[in-house]
Amino acid sequence: MQQAPASFIAPQGGIDRNDPRPLHRQVYEALLASIRDGKLPLRGKLPSERELVDLYNVSRITVRHAVRELIQQGVIHSQPGKGLYVAERGGGFELQVLKSFTSIAIANGRSPGHRLIEASIVHAPLEVSRPLFLAPGAEVVLLSRLRLLDNIPAVVQIDWIPAARVPGLLDLDWAVANRSLYAELRERYSIHPKRGQTTLSARLATDEEAAMLELPPPAAVLTVDQIAFDDRNRPVNLTALVHHPARYPLTLLQSESGDFTQY
């Protein structure tokens, strides 16, 4: 295993006590920048927790919070008794319900982003209210975005979230390019998706979808419909995705027993 260069981060890592971002978020972004810039190479070992505390001049809890988020996103992984290492990047994008587009892109060494299409509260039609276990016409937050990889359109994504569970969600600036829905659900509302289900299909893109994804019509697209549940088996969100077939290829992992990995 490669060792991390001792000077890969400047003293305190650019942490700014006047920055409105939480300290753990600043540490997370500084570590992520070090990985993207190659200061921490693939399979390279991260400094120890104690070294990170000293480098950033923050508490152990802050470092652990930042590291935990990087592990959840698959950017780094832990080897018991050895430490933390930068993870390998795969050639495709794993089909997962419990990770956001943002975290999957980052884990694959890509820069995520989005263009906001719509953010509003609407009355849910039956095809939305039913899988979310809501009464017909109940209010849901509708969040529609064009997801980008390295600033290139890759996925059209629409999320529906029960409005009663996420008061104030639309007060956030969803035009921010790297805002993650799942990160906001975890940090602001203590909503933690624990399991989910996915349905895959294919169809011709609508004219609007083809234009957004820069596909010459008629064009086939891969559609992915997902629903996530929390630890009390309550629906967290319903997601409909339309994938550019070449820019966002999906990968299914398979175990030795022949079973496909479930997310």
N, C-alpha and C positions, 0 to 999 in steps of 0.2 A: 504494500500500500504506500502511496505517496504521502509525504508529510506536508502539512500546510506551512508555507514560508512564515518565519517568525514575524516578519514585518508586513504581512498581507493587509493589515488594517492600521491606519494612522491612530495615534493615541486618542482615546475616547470615541473613535469611529465616526466623527462628525455628529455626535449626539448634541442636540440643541435643547437646553432646558426651557427655552422660550417658545419652542415649536409646539403648536397645539396638538400635534399627533402624540399619542401615548408613547412612552419610552420603549415599550416592548415592540411597538410598530416600527420605531426608528431603528432598533437593533435588527429586527427582521429584514428591513429594507437594505440596511448596510451589509448584512451577511449575503443577501440575495445579490446585491450589486457586486460583491467580491467574487461570487460564483460565476456570474455572467461575464465579468471582466477577465476571468481566467486566473485571478489571484488565488482562488481555490479551484484546482483542476478537478475533472471527473475522477472519482475514486480517491480524491485527496482527503486527508484527515483534517477535521476542524480542530481549532484549539480546544483545550479542556474548558469545562464550565468556569473554573476558577480563573483561567486566563481571559475568558470573555468578560467576566465581571470586571477584571482589572483594566482590560482594553477599553471598555465602554464606560467604566465608572458608574455602573448600575448594580442593582441588587441581583441575587441569584434567582429570585422569583421572576424578575423581568427577563433575564436570559432564558430561563426555562420556558416562559410563555412564548418567546420568539422562536426558540428551537422547536417547541411542540408544533407550532404552526407550519414550520418548514418540513417537519416529519409528516404531518397530516397531508401536505401537498405533494409528498413524494420527492421533494428536492434533495433531502438528505435522509440517511437511514442510520439506525443505531446497531452497532455490533457489540453485544454484551461482553463486558470485560475489556473491550478494545477502544471504544469511543464512537464518535460520529463521523460519517463519511459522506461525501458528495455522491449522489446516486447516479447510476448510468441512465442515459436517455434512450428511450425506445424509438423505433422507426415509425410507429403509428400512434394513435391516440386510443388508450384503453377505454372501453365502454364502461362507464361508471355512473351510478346514480348519486352516490353520497359525496362526490367531489365536484366543485364548481368548474366551469370552463376556465376561469382564471387560474386555479391551482393546477389543472391538468396541463395547460399551456406552459406554465412556469416549469413544471416538472419535466417537460420535453424541451426545455431550453429556448422556448419561444416567448415573444413579448405579446401578452394579451391586451386587448383593448375593445372598445365598442363605440357604436354610434347609437344614441338613444332614438328610438322610433316613437314610443309612447309610454307614459307613466301616468296612470289614472286609477280611480276607483270606479268599478262598474258593477252592475248587477249580473251575477253569474248565470249563463244559460245552463240548461240541464246537463249538457255534456261536460261542463266544468263543475257545477255544484254537486253532481252525483259522486264522482270519484273523491271529492274533497269532503264528503259526508256533511254537506251543507243543505239547508232548505233551498228550494228553487228561488232564484232571484236574490239570494243573499249577496252582501257586498264582498267583493274580492279586489285585491290590488292587482292590476294588470301592468306588467312590466315587459315591454317589447324592445328588443335590442338587436342590432346587427353586430355580431361578434367578429373581431378582427384578430388575425395572427400576423405579427410584424406589420401591422397597418394594412393588411390585405383582407378583404371580406371573405369569411369562411363559413359562418353559420348564422341563420336567422333564428332567434330564440324568443319565445314568449313564455312568461311565467305567470301563474295565477296563485296568489297566496291569500288565505282567509284574512280579511281586513281586521277582524276583531283581535287577531293574535299579534298584529304588527302595527299598533297605533303610531303614527308619525313616520312611517317608512318613506312616504313620499315627500317628507320635509327634507330628506337628504338630496344632495345634488347627484342625480343619476346620469348626468352628462359627463361626470368624471370618468376618464377612460379606463381606469383599473379598479373600479369599485366592484367588490364581489358580494353578491346577494347572500351566499351562505356564510361568509364572514360576518356580515351585518346581522344575520339571524342568530349566529352564535354569540356575538359580543354584545349586541344591544338587547336581545330578547331571550337569551338563554335557551334558544331552540336548537336542538342538536339532532339532525337526521341520523337515524340508526339503521334503517333498512329501506329498500325500495324495489321497484319493478320497472321493467323497460319493455316496450314493444317497438320492433323495427319494421319498417315497410319502405316501399319505394313508389314514386309516382312522377308525373311530369310537373315541373315547376310552373307556378302561375307567372304571368308576365311581370308582376311586381317582384316576386322572388328572384326570377331570372335576372332582372335588372340590378337588384341589390347585390346578388352574388356574382355578377359579371359573367353570366352564362348565356351563350347564344341560344335562343329558343328555336325549336323545341328542345328542352333539356331535362334529363332525368335527375332527380335529387333523392337522397336518402332521408327518410323522416324517422325521427326518434321521439317517442312519447314516453315520458317518465313521471312517476309519482314517488315521492319520498315520505317516510313515516318516522315519527319520533319514538322514544322509548316507551311511550304509553299507547302506541299504535294509532296515533292521531295523524292525519295527513298534514304534511308540512307545506308542500307546494306541488302543483301540477305544471309540467314543463312540456312544451312542444318545440321541437328543433327541426330545422330544415338544413341539411348539410350539403355543402359543395363537395361532390364525390371525390375530387382530386386533391383539394386543399385541406380536407379534414378527414383522412381515411381512418376508419375505426379498426381496433384490434380486439379480438376476444382471446383471453388467456385460457389455456386448457391444462388441467392437472394430469398427473401420470395415470390416474384412474380413468381418464377420458371425459371427466365431467368439466363443463365450462365453469369458470369462476363466476360466482354470483356476487353482485354488488348491491 
